[in-house]
Amino acid sequence: MNDKATAFRQLHDEPGTFIIPNPWDIGTARILAALGFPALATTSAGMAFSLGGAEGATPREDVLSHCRAIVGATPLPVSADLEKGFGDSPESAAETIRAAADIGLAGCSLEDHTGDRDDPIFDFTLAVERIAAAVEARRALPHDFVLTARCENFLWGRPDLDDTIRRLQAFERAGADVLYAPGLHDLGTIRTVCEAVTRPVNVVMGMPGASFGVAELAAAGVKRISVGSALARLAFGAFVEAAREMRSTGTFRFSERAMGFAELQGFFTGATKA
């Protein structure tokens, strides 16, 4: 665990921008590791879809079991998307960090999204108190752990850049290691966020809207790039398209686009590499 945590911290401290892709099960985690990515992050939506449920509704023990499986799938450090954690209070945020560390995660993210569509963002003071409690719990761990603090304004109908930066700056002062505001759709806004803080910034690609490459994001100041549920949505989309073809036309042309059996199996036997 110490080696994984140290390696994950080093990725954030050393020069350069890195991609941290998001598998949704053991097989996809092993494929991404075989392709040479340096770390992995879970996706709460991809996990929920793989379990046949909606995002935000997965029970605590199922979330931890899923994360434990991803941690054990490869030698890579794993950061978990734990949404708002396992409750609303600062104490629950601290408990979330301890639970995450206990199953071998090298880090996790906590959101200021309440889970309530009618009142989606935690009050500013409570949001900061939650991150401060999580930081205190992280500092009490016997090993390193990278805490990512997320501001969800742009995903929940509150595209207020000033408030987003205010929250990220407060999370930084509280001790968060990485800052993250998903839903930023232009390089100028991304650059403004990166310049407003001194801690590493995570940006998500693969959402609807503009998409930028690693070089462009690095130039804007981004340290870490994740893809959220994009890989899961891509895979599930191909599955649904194939199922609809069979159901509606009675044809099987989808198989022409399928990866060969030997190549796919090679990811799990060591024969297929990047």
C-alpha positions in Angstrom: 0.0 0.0 0.0 2.8 2.4 0.9 4.4 1.8 -2.6 1.1 2.5 -4.4 0.4 5.6 -2.3 3.9 6.9 -2.8 3.7 6.3 -6.6 0.4 8.1 -6.8 1.7 11.1 -4.9 4.8 11.2 -7.1 2.6 11.4 -10.3 1.2 14.6 -8.9 4.5 16.0 -7.8 6.7 15.3 -10.9 6.7 17.3 -14.1 4.1 16.6 -16.8 0.4 16.0 -17.2 -0.9 12.4 -16.9 -4.1 10.6 -17.9 -5.9 8.6 -15.2 -8.5 6.5 -17.0 -11.6 5.1 -15.4 -12.3 1.3 -15.6 -15.6 -0.1 -14.3 -14.7 -3.7 -13.6 -11.7 -6.0 -13.1 -11.3 -6.8 -16.8 -11.3 -3.1 -17.9 -8.8 -2.3 -15.1 -6.4 -5.0 -16.4 -6.7 -3.8 -20.0 -5.8 -0.3 -19.0 -2.9 -1.5 -16.9 -1.6 -3.6 -19.8 -1.8 -0.5 -22.1 0.6 1.3 -19.8 -1.4 3.9 -17.9 0.3 4.8 -14.6 -2.8 4.9 -12.3 -6.6 4.2 -12.4 -9.7 5.9 -11.1 -13.1 4.3 -10.5 -16.2 5.8 -12.0 -19.3 5.9 -9.9 -21.6 5.9 -12.9 -19.7 3.1 -14.7 -19.8 1.1 -11.4 -23.6 1.7 -11.0 -24.3 0.7 -14.6 -22.2 -2.5 -14.4 -24.3 -3.4 -11.3 -27.5 -2.6 -13.1 -28.4 0.5 -11.1 -28.5 4.3 -11.3 -25.6 6.5 -10.2 -25.8 7.6 -6.7 -27.9 4.7 -5.5 -25.2 2.1 -4.9 -25.1 0.9 -1.2 -22.0 1.7 0.8 -20.8 -1.9 1.1 -21.3 -2.5 -2.7 -19.2 0.6 -3.4 -16.4 -0.5 -1.1 -16.5 -4.0 -2.6 -16.3 -2.7 -6.1 -13.3 -0.4 -5.2 -11.6 -3.3 -3.4 -11.9 -5.4 -6.6 -10.4 -2.6 -8.7 -7.5 -2.1 -6.2 -6.8 -5.9 -6.4 -7.0 -6.2 -10.1 -3.6 -4.6 -11.0 -0.4 -3.3 -9.3 -1.4 0.3 -10.1 -2.5 2.9 -7.6 -6.3 3.5 -7.6 -8.3 6.6 -6.7 -12.0 6.2 -6.1 -14.9 8.4 -7.2 -16.8 8.2 -3.9 -19.3 11.0 -4.8 -20.3 12.8 -1.6 -19.0 10.1 0.6 -21.1 8.0 3.0 -23.2 10.9 4.4 -23.6 14.6 4.6 -21.7 15.6 7.8 -18.0 16.3 8.2 -17.8 13.2 10.4 -19.1 11.1 7.5 -16.5 12.6 5.2 -13.8 11.6 7.6 -15.2 8.1 7.9 -15.2 7.8 4.1 -11.5 8.6 4.0 -10.7 6.0 6.7 -12.8 3.4 4.9 -11.2 4.2 1.5 -7.7 3.8 2.9 -8.6 0.6 4.7 -9.3 -1.2 1.4 -6.1 -0.1 -0.2 -7.1 2.9 -2.3 -4.3 5.4 -2.9 -6.8 8.3 -3.0 -10.4 9.3 -3.5 -12.5 12.3 -4.5 -15.3 13.9 -2.5 -18.0 16.1 -4.0 -20.0 19.1 -2.8 -23.0 17.6 -4.6 -25.7 16.7 -2.0 -27.5 14.1 -4.1 -30.7 16.1 -3.9 -31.7 17.5 -7.3 -33.8 20.2 -5.7 -30.9 21.5 -3.6 -27.8 20.0 -5.3 -24.8 21.8 -3.8 -23.8 21.8 -0.1 -23.8 25.2 1.7 -20.3 26.7 1.3 -19.5 26.5 5.0 -20.6 22.8 5.3 -18.7 21.9 2.0 -15.5 23.3 3.4 -16.0 21.7 6.8 -16.5 18.3 5.1 -13.2 18.7 3.2 -11.4 19.9 6.4 -12.6 16.8 8.3 -11.5 14.6 5.4 -8.1 16.2 5.5 -7.8 15.6 9.2 -8.6 11.9 8.7 -6.1 11.7 5.9 -3.3 13.2 8.0 -4.0 10.6 10.7 -3.5 7.7 8.3 -0.3 5.6 8.7 0.5 6.1 5.0 0.0 8.7 2.2 -3.4 9.2 0.6 -4.3 11.8 -2.1 -7.6 13.6 -1.4 -9.3 15.3 -4.4 -12.0 17.9 -3.6 -14.6 18.4 -6.2 -16.9 21.4 -6.9 -20.0 20.3 -8.8 -21.5 23.7 -9.7 -21.1 23.3 -13.5 -22.8 19.8 -13.5 -25.8 21.0 -11.6 -27.0 24.1 -13.4 -24.8 26.5 -11.5 -22.2 27.7 -14.0 -20.9 30.3 -11.5 -17.1 30.5 -12.1 -16.5 32.9 -9.3 -18.2 30.6 -6.7 -16.5 27.6 -8.2 -13.1 29.2 -7.7 -14.0 30.4 -4.3 -14.9 26.8 -3.3 -11.8 25.3 -4.8 -9.6 27.9 -3.1 -11.3 27.1 0.2 -10.8 23.4 -0.3 -7.1 24.1 -1.0 -6.8 26.1 2.2 -8.5 23.2 4.1 -5.7 20.9 2.8 -7.1 19.1 -0.3 -4.3 17.6 -2.5 -6.1 17.9 -5.9 -8.8 20.2 -7.0 -11.5 19.3 -9.5 -14.5 21.1 -11.1 -16.1 18.9 -13.7 -18.0 20.4 -16.6 -15.6 23.2 -17.7 -16.1 23.4 -21.4 -13.4 25.8 -22.7 -9.7 26.2 -22.4 -10.0 29.7 -21.1 -12.1 28.7 -18.2 -9.9 25.7 -17.4 -6.8 28.0 -17.5 -8.5 30.5 -15.2 -9.3 27.7 -12.7 -5.7 26.4 -12.8 -4.2 29.9 -12.3 -6.5 30.5 -9.3 -5.1 27.6 -7.2 -1.7 26.2 -6.5 -2.6 22.5 -6.0 -2.8 20.1 -9.0 -6.0 20.4 -11.0 -7.9 17.4 -12.4 -10.0 17.9 -15.6 -12.4 15.4 -17.1 -12.6 14.7 -20.8 -15.2 12.6 -22.6 -18.2 14.6 -21.6 -20.5 16.2 -24.2 -19.1 19.4 -25.7 -15.6 20.4 -26.6 -12.7 17.9 -26.2 -9.1 18.9 -25.8 -5.9 16.9 -26.1 -3.2 16.4 -23.5 -0.9 19.0 -24.9 -3.6 21.7 -24.9 -4.7 20.8 -21.3 -1.1 20.8 -20.1 -0.6 24.2 -21.6 -3.6 25.4 -19.7 -2.1 24.2 -16.4 -3.9 20.9 -16.0 -2.0 18.2 -14.1 -4.4 15.2 -14.2 -7.0 14.1 -16.9 -9.7 11.6 -16.2 -12.5 10.4 -18.4 -15.3 9.7 -15.9 -18.0 7.4 -17.3 -16.9 8.0 -20.9 -15.3 4.6 -21.5 -18.2 2.8 -19.9 -20.7 4.8 -21.9 -18.8 4.0 -25.1 -18.8 0.3 -24.3 -22.4 0.1 -23.2 -23.3 2.2 -26.3 -21.7 -0.3 -28.6 -23.5 -3.1 -26.8 -26.9 -1.5 -27.1 -26.3 -0.7 -30.7 -25.5 -4.3 -31.4 -28.5 -5.6 -29.5 -30.8 -3.2 -31.3 -29.4 -4.4 -34.7 -30.2 -8.0 -33.7 -33.7 -7.1 -32.5 -34.8 -4.7 -35.2 -33.1 -6.2 -38.4 -32.2 -9.7 -37.4 -28.6 -9.1 -38.6 -25.2 -9.5 -36.9 -23.0 -6.9 -38.7 -21.9 -5.6 -35.4 -19.5 -8.6 -35.1 -17.4 -7.0 -37.9 -16.4 -4.3 -35.4 -15.8 -6.6 -32.5 -12.2 -7.1 -31.2 -10.7 -10.5 -32.1 -11.0 -13.1 -29.4 -7.3 -13.8 -29.2 -6.4 -10.1 -28.9 -8.9 -9.6 -26.2 -7.9 -12.7 -24.2 -4.3 -11.6 -24.6 -4.9 -8.7 -22.2 -5.6 -11.2 -19.5 -2.8 -13.6 -20.3 -0.1 -11.0 -20.9 0.1 -11.6 -24.6 -1.4 -8.2 -25.6 0.4 -5.0 -24.7 0.2 -1.4 -25.6 
